[in-house]
Each structure stands twice: as C-alpha cells, then as structure tokens.
Amino acid sequence: MKKKVKYSNKFGKEQKIDGKNLKIIKDFLPSPDELFLKEEKVKITIEVDVETYQFFQKLALSFNKKYQPLMREILKQYARKYR
C-alpha cells in the first residue's frame, strides 16, 4: 500500500511527493477579479492618415486582433510615459 501524501503550505521548502523532490512555490496568478478588471473608457472620434490606418490594420491582422484596441493600448502607454 502506498504512503499517504501530506501536503504543506511551506513555500520555498522542498518536499518529496511521489518519490520526486518538488519545491512548493507561492501562487503568483492574479485573482479572477483582477483578470477581468475593466478600465473606464471614453469614446472619441479621430482622423488619421490612410498610411497610419493601414499600418495599424495590417499589424492587428497579423495577430488576429482588431486595430482599435491596438491603437488604444499604444496611446495609453504613450500617455503613461509622458505624464
């Protein structure tokens, strides 16, 4: 008969489980509430030149995404950098 496995919450300590030395690590994943956090958005209308539009559209298509979220993310990062 196999030995019963004992589990522990001692992070960073090595344990033998099923004959293997394993190191227990702290859970680093965000909670579901943090994963689905929505930022408040404002709808705006902007005009861009054709080349800029085509650039973002092509880039987004290469990742199988829409171009608007890509542009929004770039604008957000630019604003954060220069605040």
Contacts in CASP RR format, 6 or more apart in sequence:
PFRMAT RR
TARGET T0000
AUTHOR 0000-0000-0000
METHOD contacts of the structure
MODEL  1
MKKKVKYSNKFGKEQKIDGKNLKIIKDFLPSPDELFLKEEKVKITIEVDV
ETYQFFQKLALSFNKKYQPLMREILKQYARKYR
5 17 0 8 1.000
5 18 0 8 1.000
8 15 0 8 1.000
8 24 0 8 1.000
9 24 0 8 1.000
10 24 0 8 1.000
11 24 0 8 1.000
11 25 0 8 1.000
11 26 0 8 1.000
12 23 0 8 1.000
12 24 0 8 1.000
12 25 0 8 1.000
12 26 0 8 1.000
13 23 0 8 1.000
13 24 0 8 1.000
14 21 0 8 1.000
14 22 0 8 1.000
14 23 0 8 1.000
15 21 0 8 1.000
15 22 0 8 1.000
15 23 0 8 1.000
15 24 0 8 1.000
16 22 0 8 1.000
41 72 0 8 1.000
53 67 0 8 1.000
56 67 0 8 1.000
56 70 0 8 1.000
56 71 0 8 1.000
57 67 0 8 1.000
59 67 0 8 1.000
59 70 0 8 1.000
60 66 0 8 1.000
60 67 0 8 1.000
60 69 0 8 1.000
60 70 0 8 1.000
61 67 0 8 1.000
63 70 0 8 1.000
END
